[in-house]
């Protein structure tokens, strides 16, 4: 039916089972009795095998073995060069046809549901990422974490759980990893045991293989969100309050320099995406990232992505290289996905030299820790600057630090909004405008708390008012918790 998707010679014959020839000499009754007694003695000496305690697990193993055999048959039969021109429906039908032929030749009986599942998994093996494909298509899964071939965790709603997805063995897992990294022109092996890459849908991929990964390859996938969450969505989800949203809208629109601070998986990129929605459509925005994740909604956006060195150790393009070049491209704002190294120097200079409204993220546990991180990164750049000069640079460049966190129950909250107000001696002065007050834990483990202002008026109130954002005074009123 779909012969154009098969190789010219794809005839496979199942080898007949060889039957041992009968002995030419007929055995005597005495010999038969002796053989029967010996067989009975052997049977008594061999302990009885325990009945299978988990038939479902055994059947799953047999199906995995069967899938492996049929997959090899598919690779031998399909004309891989012609698959690019095949539609999904045609390819699924051809795979199902070859698999059905193989099952008939092997005299294997499966239920209709098992056949349907087998055809689906074979399609994922040929055209997708094998066992990972259902997890990538599951919109409730945010992260996929593989610890060797037999242990795959997923994160749903901020909580980790063990999935029922497994790989056949290390070779199966390595084949999927090679398929991912080769698609973006990279490699991973013993000489280069770790790699960063990006999937076709934009998801962030990281892998580490043997000998560094002791118990099998380690894979982490941070899935790319297809839907763009705005400020209203985050307020509805309880990430922060309406008063905080009003304040942040004014802060972004009036071009304050903002740093989003938090830990891994706390929602820094999601918050940065939401804040960027307040940037005007007439502004030219340049984004710089290690892995492109930002989803800006403005019409005039230039996206840049750093590049690691090749196999010869050459050709690397760092975030700092991109940032330096971005300064020559007439940006109104520069957004760096994450600042983690010496590029912080160029980022601070950009914020201080006419690129107001720039934003970035850093890893830190609080606003004060965020300032310390910036100081440490400047020191890592190798600049011989007095600490007071570094702090003065930070104090004049950064206007606002937004601290986000993932709580014990898996929810993500904006824990504080802190303004940088200047310098007093050699200390950077700060004032917290909003915060999340934790009250306790409910019986189901949910964190109980509320958002409140601190009662301090913003140091940028006059700037907001002058640029058309006269915020109502009540948003700075401290909230009294209900008893």
C-alpha positions as a Python dict, from the first residue, in 0.01 Angstrom:
ca = {
    (1, 'X'): (0, 0, 0),
    (2, 'X'): (276, 241, 96),
    (3, 'X'): (555, 72, -95),
    (4, 'X'): (727, 402, -165),
    (5, 'X'): (814, 427, 206),
    (6, 'X'): (978, 83, 213),
    (7, 'X'): (1322, -19, 100),
    (8, 'X'): (1338, -211, -229),
    (9, 'X'): (1405, -547, -64),
    (10, 'X'): (1211, -590, 258),
    (11, 'X'): (1113, -956, 245),
    (12, 'X'): (1164, -1110, 586),
    (13, 'X'): (1103, -1473, 653),
    (14, 'X'): (1059, -1623, 994),
    (15, 'X'): (1298, -1913, 1023),
    (16, 'X'): (1112, -2243, 1078),
    (17, 'X'): (1172, -2421, 1402),
    (18, 'X'): (1406, -2714, 1350),
    (19, 'X'): (1276, -3048, 1477),
    (20, 'X'): (1532, -3296, 1606),
    (21, 'X'): (1544, -3609, 1387),
    (22, 'X'): (1419, -3934, 1533),
    (23, 'X'): (1678, -4186, 1647),
    (24, 'X'): (1728, -4457, 1393),
    (25, 'X'): (1757, -4723, 1661),
    (26, 'X'): (1444, -4795, 1864),
    (27, 'X'): (1499, -4794, 2239),
    (28, 'X'): (1426, -5108, 2440),
    (29, 'X'): (1165, -5116, 2722),
    (30, 'X'): (1446, -5148, 2978),
    (31, 'X'): (1614, -4832, 2847),
    (32, 'X'): (1282, -4645, 2851),
    (33, 'X'): (1216, -4742, 3215),
    (34, 'X'): (1568, -4632, 3316),
    (35, 'X'): (1524, -4294, 3145),
    (36, 'X'): (1185, -4244, 3313),
    (37, 'X'): (1330, -4317, 3660),
    (38, 'X'): (1620, -4075, 3598),
    (39, 'X'): (1383, -3799, 3485),
    (40, 'X'): (1165, -3852, 3794),
    (41, 'X'): (1472, -3828, 4020),
    (42, 'X'): (1581, -3502, 3854),
    (43, 'X'): (1232, -3359, 3889),
    (44, 'X'): (1231, -3440, 4263),
    (45, 'X'): (1572, -3278, 4311),
    (46, 'X'): (1477, -2948, 4141),
    (47, 'X'): (1277, -2716, 4369),
    (48, 'X'): (944, -2596, 4235),
    (49, 'X'): (950, -2248, 4088),
    (50, 'X'): (747, -1979, 4258),
    (51, 'X'): (442, -1868, 4066),
    (52, 'X'): (479, -1525, 3909),
    (53, 'X'): (368, -1263, 4158),
    (54, 'X'): (332, -981, 3910),
    (55, 'X'): (197, -1102, 3577),
    (56, 'X'): (139, -745, 3458),
    (57, 'X'): (508, -661, 3504),
    (58, 'X'): (614, -976, 3320),
    (59, 'X'): (377, -900, 3034),
    (60, 'X'): (513, -546, 3019),
    (61, 'X'): (866, -682, 2989),
    (62, 'X'): (758, -916, 2709),
    (63, 'X'): (589, -628, 2527),
    (64, 'X'): (905, -417, 2561),
    (65, 'X'): (1111, -700, 2414),
    (66, 'X'): (858, -740, 2134),
    (67, 'X'): (864, -367, 2066),
    (68, 'X'): (1244, -378, 2041),
    (69, 'X'): (1230, -659, 1783),
    (70, 'X'): (964, -484, 1574),
    (71, 'X'): (1154, -155, 1592),
    (72, 'X'): (1460, -325, 1442),
    (73, 'X'): (1236, -464, 1168),
    (74, 'X'): (1100, -115, 1100),
    (75, 'X'): (1448, 32, 1067),
    (76, 'X'): (1536, -241, 821),
    (77, 'X'): (1213, -205, 623),
    (78, 'X'): (1137, 167, 611),
    (79, 'X'): (1297, 392, 353),
    (80, 'X'): (1409, 660, 600),
    (81, 'X'): (1501, 900, 318),
    (82, 'X'): (1138, 904, 202),
    (83, 'X'): (985, 960, 545),
    (84, 'X'): (1027, 1338, 527),
    (85, 'X'): (775, 1345, 243),
    (86, 'X'): (523, 1123, 419),
    (87, 'X'): (228, 1263, 609),
    (88, 'X'): (172, 1158, 968),
    (89, 'X'): (-135, 953, 876),
    (90, 'X'): (50, 768, 599),
    (91, 'X'): (347, 697, 822),
    (92, 'X'): (129, 570, 1107),
    (93, 'X'): (-53, 338, 867),
    (94, 'X'): (273, 205, 722),
    (95, 'X'): (420, 141, 1068),
    (96, 'X'): (102, -34, 1177),
    (97, 'X'): (109, -249, 860),
    (98, 'X'): (470, -359, 909),
    (99, 'X'): (413, -424, 1281),
    (100, 'X'): (100, -628, 1210),
    (101, 'X'): (285, -836, 951),
    (102, 'X'): (565, -901, 1200),
    (103, 'X'): (323, -999, 1476),
    (104, 'X'): (150, -1245, 1242),
    (105, 'X'): (484, -1398, 1136),
    (106, 'X'): (589, -1432, 1500),
    (107, 'X'): (248, -1580, 1586),
    (108, 'X'): (197, -1328, 1870),
    (109, 'X'): (-155, -1253, 1991),
    (110, 'X'): (-230, -910, 2140),
    (111, 'X'): (-552, -740, 2242),
    (112, 'X'): (-674, -448, 2034),
    (113, 'X'): (-570, -200, 2305),
    (114, 'X'): (-223, -354, 2326),
    (115, 'X'): (-185, -337, 1949),
    (116, 'X'): (-297, 25, 1943),
    (117, 'X'): (-53, 115, 2220),
    (118, 'X'): (226, -77, 2048),
    (119, 'X'): (171, 105, 1717),
    (120, 'X'): (172, 440, 1899),
    (121, 'X'): (497, 362, 2082),
    (122, 'X'): (661, 243, 1759),
    (123, 'X'): (565, 568, 1590),
    (124, 'X'): (726, 761, 1877),
    (125, 'X'): (1041, 548, 1842),
    (126, 'X'): (1072, 617, 1470),
    (127, 'X'): (963, 981, 1449),
    (128, 'X'): (971, 1110, 1807),
    (129, 'X'): (1171, 1070, 2126),
    (130, 'X'): (1050, 727, 2225),
    (131, 'X'): (921, 691, 2584),
    (132, 'X'): (965, 1065, 2646),
    (133, 'X'): (715, 1163, 2379),
    (134, 'X'): (393, 1112, 2586),
    (135, 'X'): (544, 1319, 2869),
    (136, 'X'): (638, 1598, 2628),
    (137, 'X'): (280, 1605, 2501),
    (138, 'X'): (129, 1602, 2851),
    (139, 'X'): (52, 1965, 2929),
    (140, 'X'): (37, 1900, 3304),
    (141, 'X'): (407, 1803, 3310),
    (142, 'X'): (650, 2092, 3363),
    (143, 'X'): (981, 1908, 3406),
    (144, 'X'): (1105, 1562, 3305),
    (145, 'X'): (1395, 1420, 3508),
    (146, 'X'): (1557, 1093, 3400),
    (147, 'X'): (1783, 908, 3645),
    (148, 'X'): (1902, 616, 3436),
    (149, 'X'): (1686, 397, 3212),
    (150, 'X'): (1448, 269, 3480),
    (151, 'X'): (1364, 585, 3674),
    (152, 'X'): (1183, 883, 3519),
    (153, 'X'): (1040, 1156, 3743),
    (154, 'X'): (806, 1435, 3635),
    (155, 'X'): (699, 1757, 3800),
    (156, 'X'): (330, 1840, 3811),
    (157, 'X'): (196, 2145, 3994),
    (158, 'X'): (534, 2202, 4154),
    (159, 'X'): (566, 1849, 4298),
    (160, 'X'): (786, 1562, 4181),
    (161, 'X'): (638, 1217, 4121),
    (162, 'X'): (773, 893, 3976),
    (163, 'X'): (620, 809, 3639),
    (164, 'X'): (564, 463, 3490),
    (165, 'X'): (781, 551, 3188),
    (166, 'X'): (1100, 348, 3148),
    (167, 'X'): (1363, 278, 2884),
    (168, 'X'): (1465, -75, 2786),
    (169, 'X'): (1829, -27, 2885),
    (170, 'X'): (2117, 222, 2877),
    (171, 'X'): (2159, 182, 2502),
    (172, 'X'): (1795, 275, 2444),
    (173, 'X'): (1830, 589, 2658),
    (174, 'X'): (2157, 686, 2487),
    (175, 'X'): (1996, 646, 2145),
    (176, 'X'): (1725, 897, 2239),
    (177, 'X'): (1987, 1139, 2379),
    (178, 'X'): (2195, 1113, 2060),
    (179, 'X'): (1884, 1175, 1854),
    (180, 'X'): (1819, 1500, 2042),
    (181, 'X'): (2171, 1642, 2044),
    (182, 'X'): (2254, 1545, 1686),
    (183, 'X'): (1950, 1742, 1566),
    (184, 'X'): (2115, 2063, 1693),
    (185, 'X'): (2466, 1975, 1577),
    (186, 'X'): (2609, 1870, 1913),
    (187, 'X'): (2743, 1548, 2056),
    (188, 'X'): (2776, 1373, 2388),
    (189, 'X'): (3011, 1083, 2469),
    (190, 'X'): (3286, 984, 2714),
    (191, 'X'): (3514, 1265, 2595),
    (192, 'X'): (3231, 1521, 2617),
    (193, 'X'): (2999, 1378, 2885),
    (194, 'X'): (2752, 1665, 2925),
    (195, 'X'): (2554, 1878, 2684),
    (196, 'X'): (2294, 2157, 2671),
    (197, 'X'): (2048, 2165, 2384),
    (198, 'X'): (1703, 2282, 2284),
    (199, 'X'): (1422, 2061, 2159),
    (200, 'X'): (1222, 2145, 1849),
    (201, 'X'): (941, 2298, 2061),
    (202, 'X'): (1186, 2518, 2254),
    (203, 'X'): (1212, 2301, 2567),
    (204, 'X'): (1547, 2317, 2748),
    (205, 'X'): (1744, 1991, 2749),
    (206, 'X'): (2046, 1890, 2956),
    (207, 'X'): (2215, 1550, 2966),
    (208, 'X'): (2512, 1397, 3145),
    (209, 'X'): (2633, 1048, 3054),
    (210, 'X'): (2881, 789, 3175),
    (211, 'X'): (3141, 791, 3323),
    (212, 'X'): (3029, 1112, 3500),
    (213, 'X'): (2675, 978, 3550),
    (214, 'X'): (2745, 668, 3758),
    (215, 'X'): (2407, 488, 3743),
    (216, 'X'): (2317, 569, 3384),
    (217, 'X'): (2256, 885, 3185),
    (218, 'X'): (2098, 1181, 3366),
    (219, 'X'): (1855, 1389, 3163),
    (220, 'X'): (1656, 1698, 3260),
    (221, 'X'): (1401, 1867, 3034),
    (222, 'X'): (1241, 2198, 3125),
    (223, 'X'): (935, 2211, 2904),
    (224, 'X'): (859, 2518, 2700),
    (225, 'X'): (525, 2671, 2790),
    (226, 'X'): (308, 2704, 2480),
    (227, 'X'): (62, 2939, 2645),
    (228, 'X'): (180, 3287, 2736),
    (229, 'X'): (88, 3371, 3094),
    (230, 'X'): (16, 3738, 3148),
    (231, 'X'): (-10, 3943, 3462),
    (232, 'X'): (-384, 3876, 3493),
    (233, 'X'): (-322, 3501, 3475),
    (234, 'X'): (-58, 3512, 3750),
    (235, 'X'): (-285, 3722, 3972),
    (236, 'X'): (-564, 3470, 3919),
    (237, 'X'): (-331, 3184, 4008),
    (238, 'X'): (-231, 3363, 4328),
    (239, 'X'): (131, 3437, 4231),
    (240, 'X'): (89, 3797, 4352),
    (241, 'X'): (-184, 4052, 4430),
    (242, 'X'): (-363, 4309, 4214),
    (243, 'X'): (-190, 4591, 4403),
    (244, 'X'): (148, 4441, 4323),
    (245, 'X'): (42, 4409, 3958),
    (246, 'X'): (-48, 4781, 3943),
    (247, 'X'): (287, 4875, 4092),
    (248, 'X'): (485, 4646, 3857),
    (249, 'X'): (300, 4780, 3553),
    (250, 'X'): (405, 5133, 3648),
    (251, 'X'): (762, 5017, 3718),
    (252, 'X'): (804, 4854, 3377),
    (253, 'X'): (622, 5122, 3180),
    (254, 'X'): (831, 5400, 3337),
    (255, 'X'): (1150, 5209, 3251),
    (256, 'X'): (1288, 5105, 3588),
    (257, 'X'): (1574, 4856, 3573),
    (258, 'X'): (1443, 4532, 3724),
    (259, 'X'): (1609, 4213, 3847),
    (260, 'X'): (1398, 3903, 3908),
    (261, 'X'): (1563, 3692, 4176),
    (262, 'X'): (1487, 3338, 4291),
    (263, 'X'): (1592, 2976, 4303),
    (264, 'X'): (1576, 2705, 4039),
    (265, 'X'): (1221, 2639, 3924),
    (266, 'X'): (1080, 2932, 4121),
    (267, 'X'): (922, 3098, 3816),
    (268, 'X'): (1181, 3364, 3729),
    (269, 'X'): (1140, 3328, 3352),
    (270, 'X'): (760, 3317, 3379),
    (271, 'X'): (766, 3638, 3586),
    (272, 'X'): (1003, 3804, 3339),
    (273, 'X'): (774, 3708, 3051),
    (274, 'X'): (475, 3856, 3233),
    (275, 'X'): (657, 4179, 3319),
    (276, 'X'): (763, 4222, 2957),
    (277, 'X'): (396, 4248, 2856),
    (278, 'X'): (401, 4607, 2992),
    (279, 'X'): (670, 4715, 2744),
    (280, 'X'): (529, 4944, 2476),
    (281, 'X'): (489, 4817, 2119),
    (282, 'X'): (703, 5098, 1979),
    (283, 'X'): (1018, 4998, 2168),
    (284, 'X'): (1302, 4787, 2025),
    (285, 'X'): (1382, 4501, 2261),
    (286, 'X'): (1681, 4267, 2239),
    (287, 'X'): (1687, 3943, 2436),
    (288, 'X'): (2001, 3743, 2521),
    (289, 'X'): (1979, 3388, 2658),
    (290, 'X'): (2173, 3066, 2686),
    (291, 'X'): (1860, 2878, 2580),
    (292, 'X'): (1584, 3084, 2418),
    (293, 'X'): (1283, 3067, 2651),
    (294, 'X'): (1145, 3420, 2667),
    (295, 'X'): (814, 3475, 2488),
    (296, 'X'): (792, 3849, 2436),
    (297, 'X'): (473, 3979, 2279),
    (298, 'X'): (606, 4300, 2124),
    (299, 'X'): (638, 4332, 1745),
    (300, 'X'): (999, 4461, 1752),
    (301, 'X'): (1203, 4193, 1930),
    (302, 'X'): (1552, 4067, 1841),
    (303, 'X'): (1641, 3732, 1998),
    (304, 'X'): (1996, 3610, 2055),
    (305, 'X'): (2121, 3280, 2192),
    (306, 'X'): (2473, 3198, 2309),
    (307, 'X'): (2665, 2907, 2158),
    (308, 'X'): (2911, 2663, 2319),
    (309, 'X'): (3248, 2575, 2168),
    (310, 'X'): (3273, 2308, 1900),
    (311, 'X'): (3469, 1981, 1922),
    (312, 'X'): (3794, 2171, 1865),
    (313, 'X'): (3714, 2411, 2150),
    (314, 'X'): (3651, 2700, 1914),
    (315, 'X'): (3354, 2902, 1798),
    (316, 'X'): (3202, 2976, 2139),
    (317, 'X'): (2976, 3281, 2160),
    (318, 'X'): (2906, 3382, 2520),
    (319, 'X'): (2627, 3593, 2664),
    (320, 'X'): (2884, 3866, 2718),
    (321, 'X'): (2970, 3862, 2347),
    (322, 'X'): (2602, 3892, 2260),
    (323, 'X'): (2554, 4170, 2515),
    (324, 'X'): (2845, 4373, 2384),
    (325, 'X'): (2716, 4341, 2031),
    (326, 'X'): (2361, 4427, 2140),
    (327, 'X'): (2481, 4767, 2262),
    (328, 'X'): (2564, 4850, 1899),
    (329, 'X'): (2220, 4752, 1770),
    (330, 'X'): (2022, 5055, 1897),
    (331, 'X'): (1813, 4877, 2163),
    (332, 'X'): (1560, 5060, 2377),
    (333, 'X'): (1573, 4779, 2630),
    (334, 'X'): (1796, 4477, 2682),
    (335, 'X'): (1664, 4165, 2852),
    (336, 'X'): (1914, 3899, 2962),
    (337, 'X'): (1751, 3565, 3038),
    (338, 'X'): (1986, 3490, 3326),
    (339, 'X'): (2297, 3670, 3450),
    (340, 'X'): (2542, 3427, 3605),
    (341, 'X'): (2893, 3541, 3519),
    (342, 'X'): (3114, 3815, 3386),
    (343, 'X'): (2840, 3950, 3157),
    (344, 'X'): (2707, 4127, 3467),
    (345, 'X'): (2963, 4405, 3409),
    (346, 'X'): (2824, 4488, 3065),
    (347, 'X'): (2469, 4452, 3194),
    (348, 'X'): (2526, 4709, 3470),
    (349, 'X'): (2696, 4945, 3225),
    (350, 'X'): (2402, 4916, 2986),
    (351, 'X'): (2160, 4998, 3268),
    (352, 'X'): (2372, 5300, 3359),
    (353, 'X'): (2420, 5434, 3007),
    (354, 'X'): (2082, 5503, 2857),
    (355, 'X'): (1921, 5161, 2834),
    (356, 'X'): (1665, 5221, 3109),
    (357, 'X'): (1402, 4956, 3154),
    (358, 'X'): (1640, 4664, 3107),
    (359, 'X'): (1570, 4340, 3294),
    (360, 'X'): (1742, 4016, 3390),
    (361, 'X'): (1720, 3726, 3635),
    (362, 'X'): (1969, 3594, 3892),
    (363, 'X'): (1981, 3307, 4138),
    (364, 'X'): (1946, 3434, 4495),
    (365, 'X'): (1737, 3366, 4806),
    (366, 'X'): (1652, 3728, 4891),
    (367, 'X'): (1692, 4080, 4763),
    (368, 'X'): (1995, 4142, 4986),
    (369, 'X'): (2150, 3813, 4870),
    (370, 'X'): (2086, 3926, 4515),
    (371, 'X'): (2302, 4234, 4569),
    (372, 'X'): (2578, 4015, 4711),
    (373, 'X'): (2553, 3787, 4408),
    (374, 'X'): (2597, 4084, 4176),
    (375, 'X'): (2907, 4191, 4371),
    (376, 'X'): (3052, 3840, 4348),
    (377, 'X'): (2988, 3820, 3974),
    (378, 'X'): (3165, 4152, 3920),
    (379, 'X'): (3461, 4013, 4115),
    (380, 'X'): (3453, 3698, 3897),
    (381, 'X'): (3496, 3918, 3589),
    (382, 'X'): (3844, 4005, 3715),
    (383, 'X'): (3796, 4380, 3743),
    (384, 'X'): (4019, 4553, 3996),
    (385, 'X'): (3750, 4781, 4142),
    (386, 'X'): (3709, 4889, 4504),
    (387, 'X'): (3403, 4739, 4673),
    (388, 'X'): (3253, 5083, 4722),
    (389, 'X'): (3280, 5155, 4349),
    (390, 'X'): (3114, 4823, 4266),
    (391, 'X'): (2828, 4891, 4507),
    (392, 'X'): (2789, 5243, 4372),
    (393, 'X'): (2760, 5099, 4022),
    (394, 'X'): (2497, 4849, 4136),
    (395, 'X'): (2307, 5107, 4340),
    (396, 'X'): (2272, 5344, 4044),
    (397, 'X'): (2198, 5072, 3787),
    (398, 'X'): (1939, 4854, 3963),
    (399, 'X'): (1607, 5009, 4068),
    (400, 'X'): (1394, 4711, 4166),
    (401, 'X'): (1445, 4351, 4282),
    (402, 'X'): (1150, 4113, 4251),
    (403, 'X'): (1198, 3801, 4466),
    (404, 'X'): (1009, 3486, 4365),
    (405, 'X'): (1007, 3147, 4533),
    (406, 'X'): (860, 2799, 4508),
    (407, 'X'): (703, 2706, 4840),
    (408, 'X'): (685, 2367, 5010),
    (409, 'X'): (343, 2289, 4861),
    (410, 'X'): (473, 2347, 4506),
    (411, 'X'): (306, 2685, 4457),
    (412, 'X'): (508, 2979, 4328),
    (413, 'X'): (476, 3318, 4493),
    (414, 'X'): (626, 3663, 4457),
    (415, 'X'): (778, 3687, 4803),
    (416, 'X'): (884, 4052, 4797),
    (417, 'X'): (923, 4364, 4585),
    (418, 'X'): (1220, 4572, 4701),
    (419, 'X'): (1344, 4908, 4578),
    (420, 'X'): (1710, 5016, 4570),
    (421, 'X'): (1713, 5369, 4706),
    (422, 'X'): (2083, 5460, 4689),
    (423, 'X'): (2395, 5446, 4905),
    (424, 'X'): (2467, 5534, 5266),
    (425, 'X'): (2839, 5521, 5318),
    (426, 'X'): (2944, 5191, 5168),
    (427, 'X'): (2607, 5018, 5212),
    (428, 'X'): (2338, 4993, 4944),
    (429, 'X'): (2007, 5107, 5094),
    (430, 'X'): (1686, 4921, 5017),
    (431, 'X'): (1321, 4936, 5113),
    (432, 'X'): (1063, 4661, 5077),
    (433, 'X'): (731, 4773, 4926),
    (434, 'X'): (535, 4446, 4910),
    (435, 'X'): (581, 4101, 5059),
    (436, 'X'): (410, 3768, 5110),
    (437, 'X'): (343, 3687, 5475),
    (438, 'X'): (338, 3318, 5558),
    (439, 'X'): (96, 3227, 5835),
    (440, 'X'): (129, 2850, 5857),
    (441, 'X'): (48, 2518, 5694),
    (442, 'X'): (-297, 2369, 5644),
    (443, 'X'): (-366, 2001, 5709),
    (444, 'X'): (-323, 1913, 5340),
    (445, 'X'): (23, 2075, 5335),
    (446, 'X'): (-88, 2396, 5161),
    (447, 'X'): (104, 2707, 5265),
    (448, 'X'): (-131, 2961, 5420),
    (449, 'X'): (-47, 3329, 5379),
    (450, 'X'): (-139, 3663, 5226),
    (451, 'X'): (11, 3948, 5025),
    (452, 'X'): (53, 4285, 5191),
    (453, 'X'): (221, 4619, 5144),
    (454, 'X'): (471, 4727, 5407),
    (455, 'X'): (320, 5074, 5448),
    (456, 'X'): (620, 5245, 5283),
    (457, 'X'): (550, 5476, 4991),
    (458, 'X'): (749, 5404, 4676),
    (459, 'X'): (1061, 5613, 4625),
    (460, 'X'): (962, 5633, 4255),
    (461, 'X'): (611, 5773, 4318),
    (462, 'X'): (695, 6111, 4166),
    (463, 'X'): (847, 5941, 3862),
    (464, 'X'): (533, 5731, 3820),
    (465, 'X'): (310, 6036, 3847),
    (466, 'X'): (521, 6242, 3609),
    (467, 'X'): (502, 5970, 3344),
    (468, 'X'): (128, 5916, 3372),
    (469, 'X'): (100, 5644, 3639),
    (470, 'X'): (-49, 5813, 3945),
    (471, 'X'): (-98, 5507, 4162),
    (472, 'X'): (-368, 5525, 4432),
    (473, 'X'): (-228, 5567, 4780),
    (474, 'X'): (-422, 5272, 4923),
    (475, 'X'): (-207, 5013, 4742),
    (476, 'X'): (72, 5095, 4992),
    (477, 'X'): (-155, 5031, 5293),
    (478, 'X'): (-57, 4735, 5506),
    (479, 'X'): (-310, 4451, 5503),
    (480, 'X'): (-452, 4337, 5836),
    (481, 'X'): (-499, 3957, 5832),
    (482, 'X'): (-842, 3823, 5914),
    (483, 'X'): (-879, 3643, 6246),
}
